[in-house]
Amino acid sequence: MPYNISMRISLFIITFFTTLGIFAQENGIKNEVKDEIDFDAVDSLYREDQFYLNITYNALQKRPDGITQNKLSPGIAFGFLRDMPINEKRTVSIAAGLGYTMAIYNQNLGIRDVGGMNTYQIFDEDISFSKNKLSLHFVDLPLEFRWRDSTPESHIFWRVYTGVKFSYLFYDHYKSQASIGDFKQSNNKDLNQFHYGIYVAAGWNTWNFYAYYGLNPLFKSSAKIDNESIDINTVNFGLMFYIL
């Protein structure tokens, strides 16, 4: 066999087995890394970061004599909360978030714009109406304290979350269809733009009871009926759904 052919065969054999050895070594390293990573291991540093959906019935409290609610006054809210555990078991935490609320109030408080000034009257038995609705739209900043009996292995647990919610009224709309006429109005300057209240959500897994109590009035002191301020505040009851 010529010398140059023999050399080529020898180099090919050496290169083949060297490459094979390197490939086998790389596979061994990959297998070791794969064995070291346990993809089924529980996350001991889990958070309950959650989207939430809230459906409520809205009630008016501290109503002046004669003001009543009629039909259903529904509300809906949704948003996101950032969970920040403060104990080793991660069963206690605080959370802050951002959300949106739409609240509707069907009642018999009439609002009329007369010469750029709002006048308020109660639709009594002498005034019939088919619609008298106030719709409010808020941006919410909830801040809550959380307790739950969750574990890293399960996200199904009991919870009690309570906190305070700050809300900014960015749009409102009033619509009335009554025997004395039809009225519409948006961005009522007599409504408080900043609202705050306390709330609690408690329950099991996805289903949770929810209650909110507003701490400041819905209307400013400039809104009056017969020179009496309309110091109405809100109370909301319903269900809270948490979605991971």
Residue pairs with C-beta under 8 A, 6 or more apart in sequence:
42 152
42 153
43 152
44 152
45 90
46 90
46 150
46 152
47 82
47 83
47 84
47 85
47 90
47 93
48 83
48 93
48 95
48 146
48 148
48 150
48 155
48 242
48 244
49 80
49 81
49 82
49 83
49 244
50 80
50 81
50 83
50 242
50 243
50 244
51 78
51 79
51 80
51 242
51 243
51 244
52 77
52 78
52 79
52 80
52 81
52 97
52 99
52 240
52 241
52 242
52 243
53 76
53 77
53 78
53 240
53 241
53 243
54 75
54 76
54 77
54 78
54 101
54 210
54 238
54 239
54 240
54 241
55 74
55 75
55 76
55 238
55 239
55 241
56 74
56 75
56 76
56 77
56 103
56 210
56 212
56 236
56 237
56 238
56 239
57 72
57 73
57 74
57 75
57 236
57 237
57 238
58 73
58 74
58 75
58 103
58 104
58 105
58 234
58 235
58 236
59 69
59 73
59 234
59 235
59 236
59 237
60 67
60 69
60 105
60 107
60 218
60 232
60 233
60 234
60 235
61 214
61 232
61 233
61 234
61 235
62 217
62 231
62 232
62 233
63 232
64 122
64 225
64 228
64 230
64 232
66 108
66 122
66 124
67 107
67 108
67 109
67 122
67 232
68 107
68 108
69 105
69 106
69 107
70 106
70 107
70 108
70 132
71 106
72 106
73 103
73 104
73 105
73 106
73 107
74 104
75 101
75 102
75 103
75 104
75 236
75 238
76 101
76 102
77 99
77 100
77 101
77 102
77 140
78 99
78 100
79 97
79 98
79 99
79 100
79 140
79 142
80 97
80 98
80 99
81 95
81 96
81 97
81 142
81 144
82 95
82 96
82 97
83 93
83 95
83 146
84 93
84 94
84 95
84 96
85 91
85 92
85 93
86 92
86 93
86 94
87 93
90 150
90 152
91 147
91 148
91 149
91 150
92 145
92 146
92 147
93 145
93 146
94 143
94 144
94 145
94 146
95 142
95 143
95 144
95 146
95 161
95 163
96 141
96 142
96 143
96 144
97 140
97 141
97 142
97 143
98 139
98 140
98 141
99 139
99 140
99 141
99 142
100 137
100 138
100 139
100 140
101 136
101 137
101 138
101 140
101 167
102 135
102 136
102 137
102 138
103 135
103 136
103 138
103 234
103 236
104 133
104 134
104 135
104 136
105 133
105 134
105 135
105 136
106 131
106 132
106 133
107 132
107 134
108 122
108 123
108 124
108 129
108 132
109 120
109 121
109 122
109 123
109 132
109 134
109 230
110 120
110 121
110 122
110 123
110 127
110 132
110 176
110 178
110 180
110 183
111 118
111 119
111 120
111 134
111 174
111 176
111 183
111 185
111 188
112 118
112 119
112 120
112 121
112 183
113 119
113 183
113 185
118 185
118 188
118 189
118 190
118 223
120 223
120 224
120 225
120 230
121 225
122 225
123 129
123 132
123 178
127 178
127 179
127 180
128 178
128 179
129 176
129 177
129 178
129 179
130 177
130 178
131 175
131 176
131 177
132 175
132 176
132 177
132 178
133 174
133 175
133 176
134 172
134 173
134 174
135 172
135 173
135 174
135 175
136 169
136 171
136 172
136 191
137 169
137 170
137 171
137 172
138 167
138 168
138 169
138 170
138 195
139 167
139 168
139 170
140 165
140 166
140 167
141 165
141 166
141 167
142 163
142 164
142 165
142 166
142 199
143 163
143 164
143 165
143 166
144 161
144 162
144 163
144 164
144 199
145 161
145 162
145 163
146 159
146 160
146 161
147 159
147 160
147 161
148 157
148 158
148 159
148 160
148 161
149 157
149 158
150 157
150 159
151 157
155 244
156 204
156 205
157 204
157 205
158 203
158 204
159 201
159 202
159 203
159 204
159 208
159 242
160 200
160 201
160 202
161 200
161 201
161 202
161 208
162 198
162 199
162 200
162 201
163 198
163 199
164 196
164 197
164 198
164 199
165 196
165 197
165 198
165 199
165 212
166 194
166 195
166 196
167 194
167 195
167 196
167 197
168 193
168 194
168 195
169 191
169 192
169 193
169 194
169 195
171 186
171 187
172 186
172 187
172 188
172 191
173 184
173 185
173 186
174 183
174 184
174 185
174 186
174 188
175 183
175 184
176 182
176 183
176 184
190 219
190 220
190 222
190 223
191 218
191 219
191 220
191 223
192 216
192 217
192 218
192 219
192 220
194 216
195 214
195 216
195 218
196 214
196 215
196 216
197 212
197 213
197 214
197 215
197 216
197 234
198 212
198 213
198 215
199 210
199 211
199 212
199 213
200 210
200 211
201 208
201 209
201 210
201 240
202 208
202 209
203 209
203 240
206 241
206 242
206 243
207 239
207 241
208 239
208 240
208 241
208 242
209 239
209 240
210 236
210 237
210 238
210 239
210 240
211 235
211 236
211 237
212 234
212 235
212 236
213 233
213 235
214 233
214 234
214 235
215 233
216 233
217 229
217 230
217 231
217 232
217 233
218 230
218 232
218 233
218 234
219 229
219 230
219 231
219 232
221 229
223 229
223 230
224 230
